[in-house]
């Protein structure tokens, strides 16, 4: 029996993500938690004729505890999204507190669950959750993931648009670093099978992957940021984690993880000089089996992108850790 929980389930991402999870045969029980509207969302989704049972919870009556108890996987899209002119870092004040409180709940009610964090700024909210888990004595870096899949999805999409070539569905384009602007580093040289982007188009495509989220924020004109493409990406990642748990082998997807705690991560952490970093991770029955070092053979162009990313990441990570160590 697999129980999945969505925290922030009534939001722009939460609703379509919950819908997609309800369609998955890998899930038997789906619990939806939010500070508003979950009874309605749960009632609506529960009429879909797939096997998963659906329940909705609000903070009243110990809702968080009921939602999380027995959870195997928890996906967190709770928090405020960006408005035009805002960076992901501008969301920190509100969202760091939300993620801290929800992570406390996970540490108490389902400390062994896989925790997938979507709430921005991911570069800081994942360190927040890690610190909360560490303080509670339940940190298992193999089970804590910052969801950066939307960057990979965008890399796949824009690679097709810019080159006019179809990216075969089996192609993986590693996107490493973090999940905001210049901390996002697509590594086309490491795509497998190889996928060639003409040099003249590289700057434009990299820029679009790094700042693609801004296009959506602008187009929604105050109505929020990416929700539907994010729900697709979040589901794709959650499904991979669940498939790996159920025994499927060879599943790899980049994710923002705590490197020193995962196989192969220590070496990458030394190389990049930060502890939290997105790299392709191989997934297995206990979460991360191994972090793949895809940095050894990158080209000079990518190395420069990486240097800029690391500078930005350092501050973002420290901010998250500090928030828990020395609460404001
Ligand atoms: P939204 O405002 O539509 O939904 C957020 C939901 O979280 C709301 O329903 C709200 O009631 C709920 N919420 C607030 N505080 C909560 C709490 N303490 N416990 C449970 N639920 C709570 O926002 P949207 O568009 O769904 O975005 C959610 C987050 O995802 C934002 O931080 C956004 O920046 C982030 N995001 C991340 C992406 C990624 O690639 N990782 C991509 C796009 C957005």
Boltz pocket constraint, residues with backbone or C-beta under 6 A from the ligand:
constraints:
  - pocket:
      binder: B
      contacts: [[A, 7], [A, 8], [A, 9], [A, 10], [A, 11], [A, 12], [A, 13], [A, 14], [A, 33], [A, 34], [A, 35], [A, 36], [A, 76], [A, 77], [A, 78], [A, 79], [A, 80], [A, 81], [A, 82], [A, 91], [A, 95], [A, 98], [A, 101], [A, 102], [A, 117], [A, 118], [A, 119], [A, 120], [A, 121], [A, 122], [A, 147], [A, 148], [A, 149], [A, 150], [A, 151], [A, 179], [A, 224], [A, 225], [A, 226], [A, 227], [A, 230]]
      max_distance: 6.0
